[in-house]
Amino acid sequence: MTLNNPFATSFGTVTDKDFFIIEVLNKEGLRGYGESVAFSSPWYTEETIETNIHMIVDFLIPLLHKHQLTHPDDITSLFSTIRGNNMAKSSIESALWDLYTKEKDLPLYKIIGGEKRHIDVGISLGIEKNTNVLLQRIEDYLSQGYRRVKLKVKRDHDISVLEDVRKHFPTIPLMVDANSAYTLDDLEHLKQFDEFNLMMREQPLAHDDIIDHAELQANITTPICLDESIHSLADVRQAIRLGSCEIINIKPGRVGGISEAKRIHDYCLDKRIHVWCGGMLEAGVGRAHNIALATLAGFTLPGDIAGSSHYWENDIIYPEVVVKDGQIEVSDEPGIGHQINEEQMEKFTVLKREFYF
């Protein structure tokens, strides 16, 4: 699928996104849907679309053949014999969650303990070469009610941009995401960010680091939010114990699925650590799963769950996800609350594979 707006980060620019959709069909004809959030190249994590397919076909599906599942939570334990590959695991687990909740004739958000009928959402904007274009885009999204703006930054494209944005929008809720663009050698430079009254700085240092982030957090006043460093509840426990962050970005695909995401949420809620739901340029299926997760009580900050039209000319679900006054209304329909737009799905499909149990 081709993005409406190319999305630039410190790693590069995404214009087209490859997906695969997992469809699970039971004997009664009910269907559950999950979505891979991996990219075509390993810029965000080591996983890619191709490695996901390899893991699912050659390892994860064979495991499903050998075991009888009674609940989607069983997936975490079943797949634990396979190291890493959380995005591959999550794509299957999320489809099983959708099917399970449809069998119960209940919305996914209620089954996992969600409470909110509306979730607050923010907008994530990629790096723009022209600051005037960026300022206009911010104005446009604020007029649509988005409740927080996130800017992608990198070395030599940060302080001057923030100065311009704060000059025009001195009080808006604002955060930055570096996608690991800095090191501790940049400490004096990074201290300058404290001048801009930011909600948080997301993943300023290495993608696999927790220790250096603790040193950085001790030397700045702006809260650090960890993203790429967090793959499990164990990572969260270590980060909180070390003081590496004050906020956690929870992405189901990055941590292996909804079950682990919920465990992280519950732990952070107990430790009074703010969490929010990040985005991976999802199509409608993945977005619907994120919406359900964000209804949990601990998700106190606006997430990167923009409306379908922000990303796609035509999404693969109906009704499409719509933002109104900075919020998304949560569907009470069974499962993820959205149906597959078969015409659009067929239009974008390049390959199908079927497996029988």
N, C-alpha and C positions, 0 to 999 in steps of 0.2 A: 504494500500500500504506500502511496506517495503522500508525504506530509503537506498540509496546506502552507506551512511556513518552515523552511529549513531550520534545523535546531543545532546551533553551534555551541560547543563546550571547549574546555581547555585541551581536549583530546582531538577534536575535529568536528566536522559537520555531518549531520544525518539528514538526508533528503528522502530516502526510501527506507521502509522498515519491513523486514521479512518476519513472518509469524508462522507458527503452526498452531492449529486449534485441535485440542483433544476432545473427541466426542465419545461419551460412554453411553451405551444403550443397554437397558435391562430387558428382562423377558416380557414385561408388561408394555414395553414400547416407550417408556420414559427416557429422556435424554439429558445427560449432564454435560456441561461444557467447561473446559479449562483452556488457558492460553499460555504459551511460552513467552517470556519477556526477554529472552536472550537476544543479543544483537548479532549481526553477521560477522563482526570481528571482535576480538577479545579486549576491547578498550575499557569496558566497565568492570567486568570480572573476566576470569579465564574462560568462561563458558561462551559458546556461540551456538547459532542455530544448528550447525552441522554436528557439533559435539553433543548437543541435546538429543538429536535424532539417534545418534549412535548409542547413547546411554539408555534411552527409552526402549529402543528396539532390541538391543543386545543384552541388557541387564535388568531394567526395571519391569518391563512386561513379563519376562520369564519369572521374576519373583512373584508377580501377581498370579501367574499360572499355578504356582506351587502352594499358595496360601488362601485361606478363606477369610475374608474381611468381614467384620461386624459393624465397624464404625470408621469414618475417615481418619480419626485420630490414630488408628492402627497403622497408617501409612508411615508415620515417622519412625516407629520401631522396625517395621518391615524393611524400609529402605536404609536403615542405619548401617547395614553391612557394606553399603556403597559409600565411599568417602566423597564429600563435597557434592558437586553437581546439583546444587540446590534448585536451580531454575528448572532443570529437567524433572526433578522430583515434584516441584510445586505444580507444574503443568498437569500432571496426572492427579495429584491430590486435590487440586481445585475443581477438576471435573467431577471427581467422586463426591466432593462436598455438595456441588450443585445437584447431582443426581440424588444423593441421600436426602437433602432437604425437600426435593420435589416428591420423593416417596413418602415423606412425612407430611406433605401438603402444607409446608410452612416456609416463610422467607428465610434465606440464609442468615440474615442479620439477627433474627430472633433466636435461631438455633444456637448461634455462637455466643449469645448473651448481650447483643447490642441493645441500646436503649434509645438512641436518637432517631427521630423521624426526618430530621434535616441535618446535613453536615455542612460545616463551613469550608470553603475552598479558596485556595490561592492560585496564583498564576506563576508559572516558571518560564522565564524568558532567556533565550540563548544570547550569545555574544553578538552584538551588532557593531559593524565597523563604523556606522554613522550614528552618532549619539542622538541626533534629532529624530531619527527613525525610532530609536529606543524610547525616547521621551513620548513620542506620539503613541506608540504601542502601549506604554504604561497608562497614558491618559485614556485610551480606548478601553482597556480592561478595568480600570477603576470606574469608568462610567457604567460598566456592566455589573458592578457591585463586588468584584473580586476583593477578598478581605486581607490579602497579603501579596506582596510582590517579591519574587525571588529572581535575583540576577546571577547569571554565570559570570565568573571572573577568572582571570589568570594574571600572571606577572606581566606588567606593562599594559594591562587593561583592567585596572581596578580603581585606584584612588581617584584618578581624574574623572572616571565614569560616576563614581559615587558622589563626587563633588557636584557634578552637573545634575544628577538625579535629586540630591537633597536640596539643591538650590530651587528646583522647580516643585518638588514634593517634600517639604520639610518634615511632615508629620506622618506620612503613610507608614504602615507596618512593612518593614523592608528587611530582607535577609540576603546573604550571598552564598553561593555554592562554588567552591574551587575545584571540586573533583581531583583533589590531591595535587594541586599545582605548585605547592610551596614546600619548603623544608624549614627546619629550625634555624638555618643560616639566614632566613628572611625575618627573624624575630622582630627586629627594629622596624622593618617595613610593615609587618603585620600589626604592630601596636597602633599604627595610624588608623586602622579600621575602627577603633574604639570611638573615634570622633563622630561617627555617623549614626549613632543611636540605632544599631542594628538589633533585630530580634535574635539573630544567631549567625554563626559562620559554619557552614556545612563542609565537613571533610576538608579542612585546609591542608593537611599533611598526608603522608603516604597512605595508600589504599589498605595496607595490611598493618597499620600502626595503631597502637594504643598508648605506649609509653611516652613517645614524644608529644602526643596530644595533651597528656597530663602536664608536662612541663609548659607547653604553650598556654594551656588554660590557667595555670598559676600566674602567668605573666600578663594576662589581658583581662579586661572586664566583660567583654562580649561573650555570651555563652557559646560554647562549641557544641555542634550537633554532629554526631557520628553517623555515617552512612555505610560506605564501602567496608569499613573495618568490622562491621557487625554481621556475622553469619549465623549466630546461634544465641541462645540464652546464656551459655557459658561466656561468650564474648561480652555480653552486656554486664554480667556480674563482675568480670575483671575490669571493664571500663569504669563502672561506678565505684568500685573499690579503690581504683587508682586515682580517681578524680579527673578522668580523661575528657569528660563531657558533662553537660547539664541537660542535654536533650538527645533523644534517639529518633532517627528516621527509620520507621519500620516498613519494609517492602516485602510482601509475602514471597515473591520470587527469589529474593536474595537470601532469605532465611530458610527456605525449603517448604513453605506453604502456610496455610492459615493456622494450622494447629500450633506450630512453633511461634508464629507471629502473635498468637493469642497468649502463649506462655510468656513471651517477652513483655507484652502489654501488661499482663497481670503483675509481673515482677516490678516493672517500672512504676505502676500505680501504687504498689506497696511502698516503694522507695521514694515516692514523690518526684519522679523524673518525668518531665513532659515528653510525650511522644506525638508523632504525626505520621501520616501515610504518604510516602513518596511515590513518584510516578516513573514509569519506564517507557513512555511513549506508547502506552497500551492502546490496542483496539478495544471495542466495546466489551468483550467478554472479560478481559483482565480488569478493565475499569469498573465493571459491575462488582467484581470480587473485592476490589479496593474500597468501594463505597460501603459494602457490608461490613468490612473490617473497621472502617472509620467510625462506625456507630457505637463502638465500645467506649465506655465512660472515660478511659484515660487519654483518648485522642482529643486533647484540649486545644491544639493548634491547627490552623487551616492546612489542609494537605494539598499535594500537587494532583488534584483530581479535576481538571478542567472539563468543560463540556466537549462532547464529540466534535462539534463544528470547529473547535480550536485546532484540532489535529487533522481531521479528515473531511473531504468533500461529502463522502457517504460512508457511514460506519457500517459494521456488519451485524448490528443489533437494531431492534426496534422495541419500544421507542428509544430513540437516541438519548444519551445523557445530556440534560439541559441544566444550565446554571441560571438561576433567577435570584437577583438581589444577593449575589455572593454565596448562595447555598444550593445544594442539590437535594431534592426531595427523594426519600428512600422508598422504593416500591415495596408494597405488601404482597405482591404476587409470589408464589412459591419459587424456591431456588434463588437465583441471582436477580430475579424480577424483570428480566428482559428476554425477548425471543430472538432467535437467529434470523437475520434477513437473508433468506436462502438465495435470492437473486444476487445480492452483493457478494455473498460468500462464494458463489459459483464464479462470479466475474473475476475475483482475485485469486482463485485456487489454481495452483500449478501442479499439484501432486496429491494423491490420496493413497493411504495404505490402511488396510483393515486387518484386525486380529480377532480371533474367535476364542471364546472360553467355554 
